[in-house]
Amino acid sequence: MNAAILERTEQAIEGLYRLAYNLWWTWNPKAQDVFKALSERKWRSSNHNATAVLLSLSRQELRARLCELEFLEWIESVIGEFDAYMAKEDTWYADHTGGINGRMIAYFSAEFGLHECLPIYSGGLGILAGDHTKSASDLGLPFIGVSLFYRNGYFQQMLSPDGWQHESYPLIDQKNSPAKLVTDENGNAITATVEIGHSIVSFHAYRLNVGRAVIYLLDTNRPENDLHYREITSRVYGGDSTTRVMQEIILGIGGVRFLRKLDRHPTVYHMNEGHSAFLTLELLREKLAEGRNKEEADEAVRRECVFTTHTPVPAGHDRFTPDLLDHLMLGFRKSLGLNHQELMAYGRERPDDDHETFCMTVLALRMSRTANGVSELHGRISREMWSQFYGKEDPADVPIGHITNGVHTLGWMAQRTRQFWHKHLGVKWIYYLKKEAIWKQVSDPELIPDEEIWALRYGLRRDLIEYVRRMVRHQFHRTGADFNAVQDSILNPDALTIGFGRRFATYKRAPMFFRDFNRVVDMINNTDRPVQLLFAGKAHPRDDMGKKFIQEIVGYGKNPALFGKVVFLENYDINVARHMISGVDVWLNTPRRPMEASGTSGMKIVIHGGLNLSIQDGWWREGFDGSNGWAIGEDAHSDDQEYQDEQDVLRLYELLEQQVIPDFYDRDEFGQPRKWIQRIRKSMETLIPRFNTDRMVSEYVSRYYDVNQ
């Protein structure tokens, strides 16, 4: 080996390590292909973990394989793309704000859904936080995330033969994860402490690089802590109310203290839901310690804090009893110089009501300069919900706005789809996701012929079905069933494919589709116009009704009349979701309005040519224009839930039978469903530039992150 090749090889190896420890690779297919090529077996067995792949290879093997010049050049090109991304200075943020100028955004969230290899998320809140972070990186924001390192993560779902959900909590292999321990110059873990009850609890943190952004994950699993304190951060939303308060103390108070250990002083603290609201009290403690009086300190905290609420029902907000809070926060309260009543007042709608619990949302609202919901309707519902707290007779006067959620489009895009857009829009389209002019081109059949859109849809549907058959094979084998005899009957590549994937919370009404079973059987088994449904989702471990919903749908899938046409996939995660949202023709969403604050799963299908069939709740009531999908029911709802359920299911059946199914199967002499493809075009043109996190984060910057507001 000559010296020049040897030097290039060593530089490439160092570049691979930089790349593996930065989750930029999670939204760059070329980088993913590199790690898959290094060890396809490890790539699959590690749930697509680039760090685990790289650490499974010796330096000797890497040097040898990189001697293949073509392979070396390919890896160098990917590393070069990554390094250019990281070094880019003319970012959107720099262009629109004049640069950093000392500003820094700290984004606190109880969960971050970034990739399937790091299961420290449970649902939509975490996915939103992960997508927010990725777009913050793409746009060039000075951005720090703070959360907890759940070493047991969220549970793995397994279904018994009768369809009942069971949970297991495998330990995350931290040594092979992309999260690195935060250490000082001597290699020792940097630690901080919080007071919980009469104890001092220590914690360290792991650093996750997400493009240009950084997330710190706090962990109490330290030898100096008592065993029950080590377990605080073990599971996502694990344990009882006591555990929840302790997690939120670590997240909020501990998060601020750890940032101070790193000499980080953000100018904006963004609380993603109320779980982290204790951070406002730690900021208050700091400002009181500086010598400010209570009123001045309160106002100073408010200037730094913004709050996003995601919960449209009162019961969904964390509330803790006075006794519990007094027990767990006694030491911290004393450091604030407050008595019990004064502390409780921060979290009470009626500060003088001794019987009222402490609400984390109230604390966040009271100590923030701005607050927002996550869709227009949710903003309206939130203003109504909190009008008494603000002392406003007219909810319109309540100072809660809204920024509608989005998705990180590149992170959810199938490789087949990315190649499609590269071909038709050029390679630079990824920098203009929120530019409406770019997506107006989709309406031009000369630029993108109908036949190519339909070919994309067929290819993606085939990819999904192949994936589903592999997954169902594993499910069959675990229960001892014979899959080989039935594998070709699991889904039909020519059939209209409807997807439903989300948390199995009861308000999402997953089994609603089957309310008129005989009508559904006739619809699904129409030989000329068949329909098939793919379900996936987890119920909270303590939600038996949600588990019954899963069991019910699994039972439908085992019915001889529906076998192979109604399929439930186990262990819903980002990877399962990625396959579903790219391959289904229609995304079904049936929440009981107005309980879906925003929802984002339906946004992810649009870039792939999927269409939405949804209740007019959350984001869809803003996105639906009559030509870009279908709305179930009106832009209104009844307080009579049984009546509303009946009306919604009747409207769903009517839409399917009179519009959705006919449009999908109405083909011309060339085999093209022209009306269906036109609806795809309208969906792409109207929805892609609006419902993405580039647009969402840019709105947060202009409306809420500007400290001069």
C-alpha positions in Angstrom: 0.0 0.0 0.0 1.5 3.4 -1.0 1.6 6.2 1.5 -1.1 8.3 -0.2 -3.6 5.5 -0.1 -2.7 4.7 3.5 -3.3 8.3 4.5 -6.6 8.4 2.6 -7.6 5.2 4.3 -6.9 6.5 7.8 -8.7 9.7 7.1 -11.7 7.7 5.8 -11.8 5.6 9.0 -11.8 8.7 11.1 -14.5 10.1 9.0 -16.6 7.0 9.4 -16.3 7.3 13.2 -17.5 11.0 13.0 -20.3 9.9 10.8 -21.4 6.9 12.9 -21.7 9.1 16.0 -23.8 11.8 14.3 -27.4 10.9 13.5 -27.2 12.9 10.3 -26.9 9.5 8.7 -30.5 8.7 9.8 -31.8 11.1 7.0 -29.1 10.4 4.4 -29.7 7.2 2.5 -26.1 7.2 1.0 -24.7 7.1 4.5 -27.0 4.3 5.5 -25.9 2.3 2.5 -22.3 2.7 3.6 -22.9 1.1 6.9 -25.1 -1.6 5.4 -22.3 -2.4 3.0 -19.8 -2.7 5.8 -21.9 -5.4 7.5 -25.4 -6.1 6.3 -26.0 -8.7 9.0 -25.0 -6.3 11.8 -27.0 -3.5 10.2 -30.2 -5.6 10.3 -29.6 -7.3 13.7 -28.8 -3.9 15.4 -32.0 -2.3 14.0 -30.0 -0.3 11.6 -27.5 1.1 14.0 -24.5 2.7 12.2 -22.5 2.9 15.5 -23.0 -0.8 16.2 -21.9 -1.7 12.7 -18.7 0.3 12.9 -17.8 -1.0 16.3 -18.2 -4.6 15.2 -15.4 -4.2 12.6 -11.7 -4.2 13.5 -9.5 -1.4 12.3 -7.6 -4.1 10.4 -10.6 -5.1 8.4 -11.5 -1.4 7.7 -8.0 -0.7 6.4 -8.1 -3.8 4.2 -11.6 -3.1 2.7 -10.8 0.5 2.1 -8.0 -0.5 -0.2 -10.6 -1.2 -2.8 -10.3 2.2 -4.5 -14.0 2.4 -5.8 -15.3 1.6 -2.3 -12.9 4.1 -0.7 -14.0 6.9 -3.2 -17.7 6.1 -2.4 -17.1 6.5 1.3 -15.0 9.6 0.8 -17.9 11.2 -1.1 -20.4 10.5 1.7 -18.0 11.8 4.3 -17.4 14.9 2.2 -21.1 15.5 2.0 -21.4 15.2 5.7 -18.4 17.5 6.4 -19.8 20.1 4.0 -23.2 20.0 5.8 -21.5 20.5 9.2 -19.3 23.3 7.9 -22.0 25.2 6.0 -22.3 28.8 7.3 -24.9 30.3 4.9 -27.8 28.5 6.6 -31.4 29.6 6.7 -31.0 30.8 10.3 -27.9 32.8 9.4 -29.7 34.4 6.4 -32.9 35.2 8.3 -31.5 36.3 11.7 -28.1 37.7 10.9 -26.3 34.9 12.6 -26.2 33.5 16.1 -25.2 36.6 18.0 -25.0 34.8 21.3 -28.5 33.2 21.0 -29.1 29.6 21.9 -32.3 27.6 22.1 -32.6 24.8 24.7 -35.5 22.4 23.8 -36.6 20.3 26.7 -38.7 17.2 26.0 -39.4 14.0 28.0 -38.8 12.0 24.8 -37.1 12.2 21.5 -38.0 9.9 18.6 -34.9 10.0 16.4 -34.4 6.5 15.0 -35.5 2.9 15.7 -32.0 2.0 17.1 -32.5 4.4 20.0 -36.0 3.6 21.5 -36.2 6.4 24.0 -39.6 7.6 22.7 -43.2 6.3 23.1 -45.3 8.2 20.5 -46.1 11.3 18.7 -44.6 13.8 21.2 -41.2 12.1 20.9 -41.4 11.8 17.1 -42.3 15.5 16.9 -39.3 16.4 19.1 -37.0 14.3 17.0 -38.2 15.9 13.7 -38.0 19.4 15.3 -34.3 18.7 16.2 -33.5 17.5 12.7 -35.0 20.6 11.0 -33.3 22.8 13.6 -30.0 21.3 12.4 -30.9 21.6 8.7 -31.9 25.3 9.2 -28.7 26.0 11.2 -30.3 27.0 14.6 -28.0 27.1 17.7 -30.0 24.3 19.3 -29.6 22.0 22.3 -32.1 19.3 23.3 -32.4 18.0 26.8 -34.1 14.7 27.8 -33.6 11.5 29.8 -31.6 8.4 28.8 -34.1 5.6 29.3 -31.8 2.6 29.3 -34.7 0.2 29.1 -36.4 2.4 26.6 -40.1 2.0 25.7 -41.4 -1.5 25.7 -41.1 -4.1 23.0 -44.5 -5.4 22.1 -45.3 -9.1 21.7 -48.8 -10.5 21.0 -50.0 -13.8 22.5 -51.9 -16.2 20.2 -55.1 -14.7 21.4 -53.9 -11.2 20.4 -53.2 -9.8 23.9 -50.3 -7.4 24.2 -47.4 -8.3 26.4 -44.4 -6.0 27.2 -40.7 -6.6 27.6 -38.0 -4.0 28.4 -34.7 -5.1 26.9 -31.7 -3.1 28.0 -30.3 -0.6 25.5 -26.7 -1.5 24.6 -25.2 1.9 25.4 -21.7 1.0 24.4 -23.0 0.4 20.8 -25.3 3.3 20.8 -24.6 6.7 19.1 -24.9 8.4 22.5 -21.5 9.2 24.1 -20.9 9.8 27.8 -20.2 13.5 28.5 -16.8 13.7 30.2 -14.3 16.3 31.4 -10.7 16.7 30.1 -9.6 13.7 32.2 -12.2 11.4 30.8 -14.3 11.4 33.9 -18.1 11.7 33.7 -19.4 15.2 34.3 -22.1 15.0 37.0 -24.7 17.2 38.6 -27.1 16.7 41.4 -30.7 17.5 42.4 -32.5 17.3 45.7 -35.3 14.8 45.9 -37.0 14.5 49.3 -34.2 14.4 51.8 -31.7 12.9 49.4 -29.1 14.2 46.9 -29.4 12.4 43.6 -26.5 12.4 41.1 -26.7 12.0 37.4 -24.5 12.1 34.3 -25.4 12.6 30.7 -24.9 11.2 27.2 -24.4 13.4 24.2 -26.2 12.7 20.9 -25.1 14.6 17.8 -28.0 15.2 15.5 -26.4 17.0 12.5 -25.5 20.4 13.9 -27.8 20.1 16.9 -26.9 18.4 20.2 -29.1 16.5 22.6 -28.1 15.7 26.2 -29.7 12.6 27.8 -29.6 12.6 31.6 -29.2 9.3 33.5 -29.4 8.6 37.3 -27.9 5.1 37.0 -24.9 5.9 39.2 -23.3 3.9 42.0 -23.5 6.6 44.6 -27.3 6.7 44.3 -29.7 4.4 46.2 -31.1 1.7 43.9 -34.6 3.2 43.6 -33.0 6.5 42.5 -30.9 4.7 39.9 -34.1 3.5 38.4 -35.7 6.9 37.9 -34.6 7.2 34.3 -34.9 3.5 33.4 -38.1 3.5 31.4 -40.1 6.0 29.3 -43.0 7.2 31.5 -42.4 4.3 33.8 -43.8 3.7 37.3 -46.3 5.7 39.3 -46.8 9.3 40.1 -43.8 9.4 42.4 -41.6 8.2 39.6 -43.1 10.7 37.2 -42.4 13.6 39.6 -38.8 12.4 40.1 -38.3 12.1 36.3 -39.6 15.6 35.8 -37.3 16.9 38.6 -34.3 15.4 36.8 -35.5 16.6 33.4 -36.4 20.2 34.3 -34.2 21.1 37.3 -31.4 18.7 36.5 -31.4 19.7 32.8 -30.7 23.3 33.6 -28.0 22.4 36.2 -26.3 20.1 33.7 -26.2 22.9 31.1 -24.6 25.1 33.7 -21.9 22.4 34.3 -21.1 22.7 30.6 -21.2 26.5 30.9 -24.2 26.7 28.6 -26.6 29.6 29.1 -29.4 29.4 26.6 -31.4 32.6 25.8 -34.6 30.6 25.1 -35.9 27.6 27.0 -38.6 25.8 25.0 -40.7 23.3 27.0 -42.2 20.7 24.7 -45.2 19.8 26.9 -45.4 20.3 30.6 -43.1 17.5 31.7 -40.1 19.8 31.9 -41.8 22.8 33.5 -39.7 22.5 36.7 -36.9 24.1 34.8 -38.7 27.4 35.3 -38.3 27.0 39.1 -34.6 26.3 38.7 -34.2 29.4 36.6 -36.2 31.2 39.4 -33.8 29.9 42.0 -30.8 31.2 40.0 -32.3 34.6 39.7 -33.3 34.9 43.3 -29.8 33.9 44.2 -28.5 36.8 42.1 -30.4 39.1 44.5 -33.6 39.9 42.6 -36.8 40.1 44.4 -39.5 37.5 43.6 -41.5 39.7 41.1 -38.4 40.6 39.2 -37.2 37.0 39.1 -40.6 35.7 37.9 -40.6 38.2 35.1 -37.0 37.4 34.1 -37.8 33.7 33.9 -40.9 34.5 31.7 -38.7 36.4 29.3 -36.6 33.3 28.7 -39.3 30.6 28.5 -41.8 29.5 25.8 -44.2 26.6 26.1 -45.9 24.2 23.7 -48.9 22.2 24.9 -50.0 19.0 23.1 -52.9 17.9 25.2 -56.5 19.0 24.3 -58.2 17.4 27.3 -57.9 18.4 31.0 -57.3 14.9 32.2 -54.2 14.6 30.0 -52.1 17.2 32.0 -49.8 16.0 34.8 -51.2 16.8 38.2 -49.6 16.0 41.5 -51.0 16.1 45.1 -49.7 18.6 47.6 -48.4 15.9 49.9 -46.4 14.2 47.1 -44.9 17.4 45.9 -44.1 18.6 49.4 -42.3 15.3 50.2 -40.2 15.2 47.0 -39.4 18.9 46.6 -38.9 19.9 50.3 -35.2 20.5 49.9 -35.5 22.3 46.6 -38.4 24.4 48.0 -36.2 25.6 50.8 -33.4 26.6 48.4 -36.0 28.8 46.7 -36.9 30.4 50.1 -40.6 29.6 49.5 -43.1 28.0 51.9 -45.3 25.2 50.8 -48.2 27.4 49.8 -46.0 29.7 47.8 -44.6 26.8 45.8 -48.0 25.2 45.2 -49.3 28.5 43.9 -47.1 28.3 40.9 -48.9 25.2 39.7 -52.5 26.0 40.7 -55.1 27.7 38.6 -56.5 29.1 41.8 -53.4 29.8 43.9 -55.2 30.1 47.2 -57.2 26.8 46.8 -55.5 24.4 49.3 -57.3 21.5 47.8 -56.2 22.0 44.2 -53.4 19.8 42.9 -50.2 21.0 41.3 -50.5 21.0 37.5 -47.3 21.1 35.4 -49.1 22.8 32.5 -50.2 25.6 34.8 -46.6 26.0 35.9 -45.5 26.2 32.3 -48.2 28.7 31.3 -47.6 30.9 34.4 -43.8 31.1 33.8 -43.7 31.5 30.0 -43.8 34.6 27.9 -45.6 32.7 25.0 -47.6 29.5 24.7 -49.0 27.7 21.7 -51.0 24.7 20.7 -50.0 22.5 17.8 -52.8 23.2 15.3 -55.4 25.9 14.8 -58.2 23.9 16.3 -56.0 22.8 19.2 -55.0 26.4 19.9 -58.7 27.3 20.0 -59.5 24.4 22.4 -56.5 25.4 24.6 -57.8 28.9 24.9 -61.2 27.7 26.0 -59.6 25.2 28.4 -57.4 27.8 30.1 -59.6 30.9 29.9 -60.4 30.7 33.6 -56.7 30.5 34.5 -56.1 33.7 32.5 -59.2 35.3 33.9 -60.7 35.9 30.5 -64.4 35.7 29.8 -63.8 35.6 26.1 -61.4 32.7 25.1 -60.3 34.7 22.1 -58.5 37.0 24.6 -56.4 34.1 26.1 -52.8 34.5 25.0 -52.3 31.0 23.6 -51.5 30.8 19.9 -50.8 27.9 17.6 -48.1 26.6 15.3 -49.2 23.6 13.4 -46.9 20.6 13.6 -44.9 19.2 10.7 -42.7 16.3 9.9 -39.0 16.1 8.9 -39.7 15.1 5.3 -36.2 13.8 4.4 -36.1 11.6 7.5 -39.3 9.9 6.6 -38.6 9.5 2.9 -38.1 6.1 1.3 -35.1 5.8 -0.9 -37.2 4.9 -3.9 -39.1 8.2 -3.3 -36.0 10.3 -2.9 -34.7 9.0 -6.2 -38.0 9.8 -7.8 -37.8 13.4 -6.7 -34.2 13.8 -7.7 -35.1 12.7 -11.2 -38.0 15.0 -11.6 -37.0 18.1 -9.5 -33.2 18.0 -9.5 -31.0 17.3 -6.6 -31.5 20.7 -5.0 -35.2 20.3 -4.2 -34.3 19.1 -0.7 -33.3 22.7 0.2 -36.7 24.1 -0.7 -39.2 21.9 1.1 -41.3 24.8 2.2 -41.2 26.6 -1.2 -44.7 26.4 -2.7 -43.4 27.2 -6.2 -41.3 24.0 -6.2 -44.3 21.8 -5.5 -46.6 23.6 -8.0 -44.5 21.7 -10.6 -46.1 18.5 -9.5 -49.3 19.5 -11.3 -47.5 19.5 -14.6 -48.1 16.1 -16.3 -45.3 16.8 -18.8 -42.8 17.2 -16.0 -44.1 14.2 -14.1 -46.3 11.9 -16.2 -49.2 10.0 -14.6 -47.5 6.8 -15.5 -44.4 7.5 -13.4 -46.5 8.5 -10.4 -48.4 5.3 -10.7 -45.2 3.3 -11.1 -43.9 4.9 -7.9 -47.0 3.9 -6.1 -46.8 0.3 -7.3 -43.1 0.0 -6.4 -43.7 1.4 -2.9 -46.7 -0.9 -2.3 -44.7 -3.9 -3.4 -41.8 -2.8 -1.0 -44.3 -2.6 1.8 -45.9 -6.0 1.1 -42.5 -7.7 0.9 -41.6 -6.2 4.3 -44.9 -7.1 5.9 -44.5 -10.7 4.7 -41.1 -10.9 6.4 -42.4 -9.5 9.6 -45.5 -11.7 9.7 -43.2 -14.7 9.1 -41.5 -13.9 12.4 -44.8 -13.5 14.1 -46.0 -16.9 12.8 -42.7 -18.6 13.8 -42.8 -17.4 17.3 -46.3 -19.0 17.8 -45.3 -22.2 16.0 -47.7 -21.5 13.0 -46.8 -22.6 9.5 -46.2 -19.4 7.4 -45.0 -21.0 4.2 -48.5 -22.3 3.4 -50.1 -18.9 3.5 -47.3 -16.4 2.8 -48.5 -15.4 -0.7 -52.0 -14.7 0.6 -50.7 -12.0 3.0 -51.8 -8.8 1.2 -52.3 -8.4 -2.5 -50.0 -6.1 -4.5 -52.9 -5.0 -6.7 -55.4 -4.2 -3.9 -56.2 -0.8 -2.4 -54.1 -0.7 0.8 -55.3 1.3 3.8 -52.9 1.9 6.7 -53.6 2.7 10.4 -50.5 3.1 12.6 -50.4 5.0 15.9 -50.7 4.6 19.6 -53.7 2.6 20.5 -55.3 5.2 22.8 -59.0 4.6 22.9 -59.9 8.1 21.6 -58.2 7.1 18.3 -61.0 4.5 17.8 -58.9 2.0 15.9 -61.7 -0.7 15.6 -64.2 1.8 14.3 -63.8 0.6 10.7 -65.3 -2.8 11.7 -68.4 -1.4 13.3 -70.7 -2.9 10.6 -68.8 -6.1 10.2 -70.9 -7.6 7.3 -70.6 -4.4 5.3 -66.8 -4.4 5.9 -66.5 -8.1 4.8 -68.4 -7.3 1.5 -66.2 -4.3 0.9 -62.9 -6.1 1.5 -63.8 -9.3 -0.4 -65.1 -7.6 -3.6 -63.3 -9.6 -6.2 -63.1 -6.7 -8.7 -62.3 -4.0 -6.2 -60.6 -5.6 -3.2 -59.5 -3.6 -0.1 -56.9 -4.6 2.5 -55.9 -3.0 5.8 -52.6 -2.9 7.7 -52.6 -2.0 11.4 -49.8 -1.4 13.8 -49.6 0.3 17.2 -48.9 -0.1 20.9 -51.2 0.4 23.9 -49.9 1.9 27.1 -49.0 -1.0 29.4 -51.7 0.1 31.9 -54.3 0.7 29.2 -56.4 -2.5 29.1 -59.0 -1.0 26.9 -56.3 -0.1 24.3 -55.0 -3.7 24.6 -58.6 -4.9 23.9 -58.7 -2.8 20.8 -55.5 -4.5 19.6 -56.9 -7.9 20.5 -60.1 -7.1 18.6 -58.3 -6.2 15.4 -56.0 -9.2 15.6 -59.1 -11.3 15.9 -60.5 -9.8 12.7 -57.3 -10.7 11.0 -57.7 -14.3 12.0 -61.3 -14.5 10.8 -61.3 -16.8 7.7 -63.2 -14.1 5.7 -60.5 -11.5 6.3 -57.3 -13.6 6.7 -54.4 -12.0 4.8 -56.5 -8.9 4.1 -56.5 -7.5 7.6 -53.0 -7.6 9.1 -51.6 -6.4 12.4 -47.9 -5.8 12.6 -46.2 -6.2 16.0 -43.9 -3.8 17.8 -44.7 -0.5 16.0 -41.6 1.7 15.9 -40.0 4.2 13.6 -38.9 1.5 11.2 -42.4 -0.1 10.9 -43.9 3.4 10.5 -41.4 4.3 7.7 -42.5 1.2 5.7 -46.2 1.8 6.3 -46.3 5.5 5.4 -44.4 5.0 2.2 -46.4 1.9 1.0 -50.0 2.4 1.8 -52.4 4.1 -0.6 -54.6 5.6 2.0 -53.8 6.7 5.6 -56.8 6.2 7.9 -57.2 8.5 10.9 -60.3 8.2 13.1 -59.8 10.2 16.4 -62.7 11.4 18.3 -62.7 15.1 17.6 -61.3 17.3 19.1 -58.9 15.0 21.0 -56.2 14.8 18.3 -54.1 17.9 19.1 -52.4 17.7 15.7 -51.3 14.3 14.6 -48.4 14.0 12.1 -48.5 10.4 10.8 -50.7 11.4 7.9 -48.3 14.1 6.9 -45.6 11.5 6.2 -47.5 9.7 3.5 -47.9 12.7 1.2 -44.3 12.8 -0.2 -44.8 9.2 -1.2 -48.1 9.8 -3.1 -50.3 8.4 -0.3 -53.7 10.0 0.4 -55.4 10.9 3.7 -58.8 9.7 4.8 -59.3 11.4 8.2 -61.6 13.0 10.7 -61.4 16.8 10.5 -59.3 17.1 13.6 -55.8 18.4 14.3 -53.7 19.2 11.2 -56.1 17.7 8.6 -58.9 20.2 9.0 -56.3 22.8 7.9 -54.8 20.7 5.2 -58.0 19.3 3.5 -59.2 21.4 0.6 -61.8 19.0 -1.0 -59.5 17.8 -3.7 -56.3 16.5 -1.9 -57.8 13.6 0.1 -61.0 12.9 2.0 -62.5 14.3 5.2 -64.7 12.0 7.4 -67.5 14.2 8.7 -67.9 17.9 9.1 -65.7 20.6 10.6 -67.7 20.2 13.8 -68.4 17.6 16.5 -71.2 16.6 18.9 -70.9 16.2 22.7 -72.9 13.0 22.3 -70.0 10.5 21.7 -72.2 7.6 20.7 -74.0 9.7 18.2 -70.7 11.1 16.8 -69.2 7.6 16.5 -72.3 6.5 14.5 -72.2 9.5 12.2 -68.4 9.2 11.6 -68.5 5.5 10.7 -71.4 6.0 8.3 -69.6 8.8 6.6 -66.4 6.6 6.4 -68.3 3.8 4.7 -70.0 6.3 2.3 -66.6 7.8 1.3 -65.0 4.4 0.8 -67.9 3.0 -1.3 -68.7 6.1 -3.3 -65.4 7.8 -3.8 -62.2 6.2 -2.5 -62.6 2.7 -3.9 -64.2 3.7 -7.2 -61.5 6.4 -7.9 -58.7 3.8 -7.1 -60.1 1.2 -9.5 -61.5 3.4 -12.3 -58.8 2.9 -14.9 -58.5 4.1 -18.5 -57.4 2.0 -21.5 -53.8 2.4 -20.4 -54.5 1.1 -16.9 -54.1 4.4 -15.2 -56.5 5.7 -12.4 -56.5 9.3 -13.7 -58.8 10.8 -11.0 -56.7 9.1 -8.3 -53.5 10.4 -9.7 -54.9 13.9 -9.9 -55.8 13.7 -6.3 -52.2 12.6 -5.5 -50.9 15.7 -7.4 -53.1 18.0 -5.4 -52.1 16.4 -2.2 -48.4 16.9 -2.9 -48.8 20.4 -4.2 -50.9 21.7 -1.3 -49.5 19.7 1.7 -45.8 19.1 1.3 -44.7 22.7 1.5 -46.9 23.4 4.5 -46.7 20.4 6.8 -43.0 20.0 7.3 -40.8 20.8 10.3 -38.7 23.3 8.2 -41.7 25.5 8.0 -42.7 24.7 11.6 -39.3 25.5 13.1 -38.9 28.7 11.1 -42.2 29.8 12.6 -40.9 29.1 16.1 -37.9 31.2 15.3 -39.8 34.2 13.9 -42.7 34.1 16.4 -41.3 32.7 19.7 -37.5 32.3 19.7 -36.8 36.0 19.2 -35.7 37.1 22.6 -36.4 40.7 21.6 -40.1 40.2 21.3 
